[in-house]
Amino acid sequence: MLALAAGVFGHPSLTVVCAVPFVLISSLGLLIGNANAPAMNRTSHGAGAAAALLGSSSFLIGALVSPLAGLTDSAVPMALIQTLAAALALICFATLTRSRFAAADQQP
């Protein structure tokens, strides 16, 4: 959101344009492995298919969204895509884990 704000309210410096994606991409190294492990643990009988589905879906989404980042000469589309993807991930997480938290609240 910092990159989006910097792009909307003026021309962001090279430091901002490089630092924000660096932090985002660096965090993915820790996040992706830990996010995929529980997903594949739930489908242990088909772990290979689950790994293939997770890998191919990330490449497919990247291939579909990446041309949108280069629509203009500014960093705003890239920052907007990152912000929307983070919001969509938060909505998906909240939606998919709602039943688990509701069941935990009902147990004595």
C-alpha positions in Angstrom: 0.0 0.0 0.0 3.0 2.2 0.5 3.9 1.8 -3.2 0.4 2.5 -4.2 0.2 5.7 -2.1 3.6 6.8 -3.4 2.6 6.2 -7.0 -0.8 7.9 -6.7 0.5 11.0 -4.9 3.6 11.6 -6.9 6.4 9.9 -8.7 7.9 7.4 -6.3 11.7 7.3 -5.9 13.7 4.4 -7.1 14.3 3.4 -3.5 10.5 2.9 -2.9 10.0 1.1 -6.2 12.8 -1.3 -5.3 12.3 -1.7 -1.6 8.6 -2.5 -1.6 8.8 -5.4 -4.0 11.9 -6.6 -2.3 10.1 -6.9 1.0 7.1 -8.5 -0.6 9.0 -11.1 -2.6 11.4 -11.8 0.3 8.4 -12.6 2.6 7.1 -15.1 0.0 10.1 -17.4 0.6 8.9 -17.9 4.2 5.2 -17.8 3.4 4.7 -20.2 0.4 6.3 -23.3 1.9 4.4 -22.8 5.2 1.2 -22.2 3.4 1.5 -25.2 1.0 2.4 -27.7 3.7 -1.0 -27.7 5.5 -2.8 -27.7 2.2 -0.9 -30.8 1.1 -1.3 -32.4 4.5 -5.0 -32.3 4.2 -4.8 -34.2 0.9 -2.0 -36.7 1.9 -3.5 -39.4 -0.4 -3.1 -37.1 -3.4 -0.1 -35.0 -2.4 1.4 -35.0 -5.9 -1.8 -33.8 -7.5 -2.2 -31.1 -4.8 1.4 -29.9 -5.4 0.8 -29.8 -9.1 -2.4 -27.9 -8.7 -0.8 -25.3 -6.3 2.2 -24.9 -8.6 0.2 -24.5 -11.8 -2.4 -22.2 -10.3 0.3 -19.8 -9.1 1.9 -19.7 -12.5 -1.4 -19.3 -14.3 -2.5 -16.4 -12.1 1.0 -14.8 -12.6 0.7 -15.2 -16.4 -2.8 -13.6 -16.4 -2.0 -10.7 -14.1 1.6 -9.7 -15.2 0.6 -7.9 -18.4 -1.7 -5.7 -16.4 1.3 -4.4 -14.4 2.9 -2.9 -17.6 -0.1 -1.0 -18.8 1.4 2.4 -18.0 4.8 3.8 -17.4 4.2 4.3 -13.7 4.4 1.9 -10.7 0.7 2.4 -9.9 -0.7 -0.7 -11.7 1.9 -2.9 -10.1 1.2 -1.5 -6.6 -2.6 -1.8 -7.3 -2.3 -5.4 -8.3 -0.2 -6.2 -5.2 -2.8 -4.4 -2.9 -5.7 -6.2 -4.6 -4.0 -9.6 -4.4 -3.3 -9.1 -0.7 -6.9 -8.0 0.0 -8.2 -11.0 -2.0 -6.0 -13.3 0.0 -7.3 -11.9 3.2 -10.9 -12.3 2.1 -10.2 -15.9 1.0 -8.5 -16.7 4.3 -11.4 -15.2 6.4 -14.0 -17.0 4.3 -12.3 -20.4 4.3 -11.4 -20.4 8.0 -14.7 -19.0 9.4 -16.2 -22.4 9.9 -13.1 -23.7 11.7 -13.1 -20.8 14.1 -16.9 -21.1 14.7 -16.5 -24.8 15.5 -13.6 -24.0 18.0 -15.8 -21.4 19.7 -18.6 -23.9 20.2 -16.5 -26.5 21.9 -16.4 -26.4 25.8 
